[in-house]
Amino acid sequence: MSGTSSNLCISSKKVEGTNVYNPNGDKLGSIEDVMIDKRSGHVRYAALEFGGFLGMGTDRYPLPWSMLTYDTNLDGYVVPIAKAQLDNAPHYPQGEYPAYSDDYGRKVNDYYGVL
């Protein structure tokens, strides 16, 4: 099976750095990290690197993985949000990580209206 391409799995290294767009095709940022649930093994969040200038002063915005859709034409992920919606979204500074507890997960999911 080596050397073949699959739509079923992708390495986290290939996800990290992938651009994220809104439905209008405006670039919001890129994926800096993926957060995996230790118990289920499912990807829960993609940490969107957003803001700042030339990678400095950027914050991380956890987006529920279920919100991301891969668009082959853009070679990136599309999320149904506008840049302005990120203004009040849960986020954290580069180099810091929140405690991804059930409470924090509910806060993120509630903000984006994800069950």
N, C-alpha and C positions, 0 to 999 in steps of 0.2 A: 504494500500500500504506500510505501515511500515514494515521494515525487508526485503524488496525485493531489489534486485540490478537492476540498470538501466544503460544502455549505453548512455542514453540521457543527463544526468546531472551528474556533479561531484562537490563536495564541494571544494571551494578554499583551505580549510585546507588540503585536500587530495592531491591537486596539489602542494602546497608549500612543498619543501623538496624532490620532485621527481627528480631523476637523469635525466640528459640530455646527450645523446650520439651523436656522428657523425655516418654516415652510416657504418663505419668500426667497430663500437662497442666500440670506445674509449670514455671514460667518459669525457665530457667537464666541467661539474659542476652540479648544481642542481637549481631548480626553487626556488627563494626566495620570489617572489610576482607575482601576476597577476594584470594587469592594465585594468580596465573596462571603456569603453566609457560611460560617464554619460548620454549622450543623447540617444544613441541606446541601451545601456545595453549589448553590445557585448564585449567580451574580445578582447582587441587590442594587448596587449603585455604580454609576460612572461619575468620577470626580471631574467636572468640567473646569478647566483652567480659563478664567475670564477676568478681564479688566487689566489695569496696569498698562505699561508701555514697554515693548520689546522684551516681554517676559519678566519684567521687574514690577513688583507691587501687585502681582496677580493674586487673586484669591481662588479658592476651590469651592465649587458649588456641586454638592451631591445631587445627581439626577437619578430618579428611579429608572433602573435598566429598562423596564417595560415601556418607558416613554420613547426610547430611541428606536428609530427605524433606519436601517442602512440603505442608502441611495447610491446605486452603482454609477449613476451619471455624475454625481458630485464627488464620488469616492470618499464619502463621509456619512456621518449620521445626521438625521433630521429629528428635531424635537418640536412639538407643537407649542412653543413659547416664544415670546418676543423679548428682546434685550431688556426692555423696561421691566418685565416681570422678574428679572434677576435682581433688581435693585433691593428688594426686601426679602429675597429668598434666603434660606439657611445657607451659610457659607463659613469658611474658616480660612485663615491666612496660610500662605505657603509655608511648609515645614511643620505645621501643627496639624494634629488630627483629633477630631472630636471622639468621644466615646460613642461608637456606633451601637448604642443600646436600643432596646425596643422603643423607649420613649423618644429618642432622637429620630429613629426611623419613622415613627408616627408623625413627628413634627415635619419631616421632609415630605412624606407621602401626603399629609393633610394639605401642605402648602400647594402642592401640584394637583391635588384632587385625585390621587391614586389610591386604590384600595389595597 
